[in-house]
Amino acid sequence: MAQNTLEKTSVTVLGLGAMGAALARAWRTAGHPLTVWNRTPARAAALAAEGVRVADSAADAVAANTLVVVCLLDDTSVGEVLAGADLTGKDLVNLTTSTPDQARARAGWARARGARYLDAGVMAVPPMVGTADAGGYVFYSGSRELFERHQETLGVPLGTTYVGEDAGFAALYDVALLSAMYGMFAGATHAFALIRREDIDPAAFAPLLADWLVAMAPTVHHTADQLRHGDYTRGVVSSLAMQVAGTPTFLSTAEGQGVSTELLSPYFDLMRRRLAEGGGEEDLTGVIDMLLVRRPVPRRQET
């Protein structure tokens, strides 16, 4: 066992919040030599009791190992914590939640200090860490060579998915998926509100709602196909014009049930605007372009 432990990559973890502590414990359990640091030393006490080395400073923790995993509050915290550390020759993996632009800037910042850099987007909550069948994983972007070098180690606490050389892609994938999640939550919120005042058992309604959402989920593949080919009329089953014609029923039903339409109306407004621009024969895919206020994507015709 001792020999096997020595063969495993040593890891430094900066930040022992709920996620950082869970990651550190997963590596410790798997036998990886571990050095940790946290701004509040008390949070490291439990790991210290388990034999993990606790560094006196972030700089000391960084110096201990080549692979340095950062899991802090925000991007500003990353800059502050690493300000006094020598990053020359380090493999810096940043699991701190950030925006794509922050990730790209942080990648340049790390390279300027002599470090190799990977950014990450964590698609999991702490209880999922270290549990193989929980389904949690992490998006990684940046240096492919660096990802491949440490993929086995990075895969110990959570699954790994590499999404590209652009350091901002992991954060972008992360926020894109979470944004879709909140959109789903918004729809479910409106659905439950509609039945709230009726003699309908929400526990009996919930399976119907869940099954319907699951049935609708594969439509994202159809949307992706239309976006790829630039033809939003490709394979249309229910045109935008037909769907806009049906929206008054949804709004009237909400009014009759005493439910605000503030979750539905913005989307319906976009649909009507797209229709007014001549997109009546399209699917709902054209609504996506209505949101691109800064960098519109030109339509591409299939060749």
Salt bridges, closest charged atoms under 4 A:
GLU50 OE2 - ARG25 NH2 3.06
GLU50 OE1 - ARG28 NE 2.76
ASP60 OD2 - ARG53 NH2 2.86
ASP75 OD1 - ARG106 NE 3.07
ASP91 OD1 - ARG116 NE 2.38
ASP91 OD2 - ARG149 NH1 2.95
ASP91 OD2 - HIS150 NE2 2.68
ASP101 OD1 - ARG104 NH1 3.30
GLU145 OE2 - ARG149 NH2 2.71
ASP166 OD1 - ARG104 NE 2.79
ASP225 OD1 - HIS229 ND1 3.27
ASP225 OD2 - ARG234 NE 2.50
ASP269 OD1 - ARG272 NH2 2.37
GLU282 OE1 - ARG274 NE 2.97
GLU282 OE2 - ARG299 NH2 3.18
ASP283 OD2 - HIS222 NE2 2.94
GLU302 OE2 - HIS229 NE2 3.82
GLU302 OE1 - ARG234 NH1 2.90
